[in-house]
């Protein structure tokens, strides 16, 4: 077959998984399909409450999703809910979108982000929408649906400046068993490889809280 410039080839109307691309792999010419290229470029996905993060390069991103609810949390003892295994040396950003509920309006929940290796500095923050039918102070986030959200004193933001700092608990919820939403973020410098654990416990013993399906996390290596 005669040589043809790429610019002289017929233009494809759409990319497809079966398309083939020429590559140089350690000095050897090979071909690569669109399917493999797509898989290489998208984030690593963890389905379930435990998996290994992608730390292959700066900017590597891992997404984690709970497709079913975790076991009930019937105690004030802290229980691990999500595990991101083998988080290595460097700066990391972890973000959590937590769906949870409580069996009673008077019981809240506390969260902890904990690296099992060595991580310092370590900064974590929790934000909750507050359920209210009245105007809120300048601090706090109002829930648009007034029969949902947490209750308690403002502000609805907790912060911790150390590994495994406790975020919360809130004082309760406006409606028992309704799905609540909390956003947690952590920025940490890992100097000793370990697992990043997202943990939770009920505010009151013998009262159940639980982490629901749809809870998700994103882990990004920054350096």
N, C-alpha and C positions, 0 to 999 in steps of 0.2 A: 504494500500500500504506500502510495506516495505521501511525503510529508505535507502537512497542511497547518497553517498558522491557526491558532485558536480563534483569532479575530475573523477568520474566514469560514468557521464552522456555522452550521445552522443553529440559531438560538433556540434553546428549550423554552417551552411556555410555562413550565413549573418544575420545581425540584421534586425528585422521587427517591424513595429509599433504595431502589435498584440502580440509580445512577452511579457511575464509577468515576473515581478521581485518581489521577496519577500522583504517587507520593514517593519520597526518598526516605527509606527506613535504614538508618545506619549505613548509608552507601549503597543500598540495594534498592532498585526500582521495583515498586509494588503498586497494586491498585487497592482502593478503599471505597466501600459503598457509602451512599448517603445515609443509610441506616446506622452504620458504625460511627460515622461522623456526628450524627445527631445525638447518639448515646454518649459520645465523648464530651460534647459541649454542654449538655444539660446538667443540672445539679444532681448530686447523689440523693437518693430517696430512701428514707427509713420508714417502713410501714410497721407500726407497732411501737411498743414502749422502750425498745432497746436496739441499738445498732452502732456501727462504727462511722465516725465522721470522716469526711474527705479533707485531708490536710496536705494534698499533693503539691499545692502551690499557693502563693498569696492570691487572695480572692476566691479560693475554693469555697463552695457553698454546699451545705447539706440541709435538706428539708426533712422534717419528721412529722408524721401524722398518725393520730390514734383513730383507728377505724371502729373501735368498740370501747366501751367504758372500762376504766380500770376497776379493780376491786374496791369495795366500800372502805372508807377510812373511819372506823368507829371509835377512835382513840386520840388522845393528845400526843401519842408517840409518833414521831416523824417517820413517814413511809415514802420510799422512792417511787416516783411516778413516771419519769422519763430518764433514760440513760443515753448519753452520747459518749461512746467508748473511744479511748485512745486519743484524747485531745492533747496534741503535742506542743512543743515549745513555740512561743510567739504570742502576739496579741490576738485576741478573739472577741467577737461580738456574738452574744447569744440573745435571741428574742423568743418569747413564748406568748402565744395567744391561748389562754386557758378557759375552757368551758367547764363549769362545775356547778354543783348545787348542794343544798343543805336540806336535811329533813325537817328542820325546825327554824322558825324565824329568828330565834335567839342565839343561834350557833353560827359563827363565822369560820373562817379557814385561814391558816398561815402557810406561807410558801418560803422555801429556802433553795437557793442555788449554791451548789457545793461541788468544788473540784477536789478530787481525791488525791491529786498530786500536790504540786506547789504552785500557787498562783497569787501574786501580789505585784502591783495593786489590783484590787478587785472591787468593783462598784456595781451594785444592783439596785433596781428601782421597780416598784409595783404601783400600778395605777388601776383604780376601780371606778366604774360609773356608780354614782349614788342615786338611789331611788328617792324622789321627793316630789310633793305636790306644791311646795312653796319655793320661793326664790332662795338660791344658795348664796353663800358668801363668795368672795372673789376667788377663793381657793376651792378646788373640787371640780368634778366633772358630772354634769347632770345627765341622768339616763332619760332618753326621750320617751320610754315607756315607764310610767310612774309606778307601776306595780312590780317592777323588776329593779335589780340593783341592790347594792349593799346598804346597810344602815350604820349609823355611828357618827361620831364627831368628825368634822372636817379637820384637816384635809383628807382626801381619799388617796393620798400618795404616801408610800413608805420608801425609805432608802436605807441601804446598808453599805458601809465602807470597808467591808472585810469579807473574806471567803466564808460561806455558810451563815451569813447574817440573816436574821429572821425578818421577813416582810409580812407584817400583820401581827395578830389576826384582826379582821374586821369584826364589828360587834354583832353581826347577824345579817339577815336578808329581809327584804320587804315581803317576799312571798315564798313560803316553803316549797321545795322541790322545783321551783322555776329555774331555768338555766341562767347562770350568772356568767359574766365575762370579766376576766382580768388580763392585763397586759404587763408582762415582766420583761425587763431587759437587763443584761449583765455585760460589762466590759471588763476583761481580765487579761493580765499578762502571765502566761504560763511559763514557768521556768523548770518545772519537773512534770513529765508526762503523767496523765491520769485520766479518769473518767469525769465528765461533767454530769452531775446528778441534779434533777429537778425534783424536789421533795415537798411534801405537804402533811399537815396534821389538822385535825379538828380542834376548834377552840375549846370545846367542852367534852369531857370523857363520856362515852356511851351515847353520844349523839353523832349520827352518821353524816359525813360529807363525802363527795365523790368527784373524781375527774371524769368528764364525759367525752364521748366520741366527738370528733371534730377539733379537739385540742391539737395544736400544732406548734412546731418550733423551727427556727432557722439558725444555723450556726455558720459563721463566716470567719475564715482565717484572714486577719488583717496584716500580719507580718510574719 
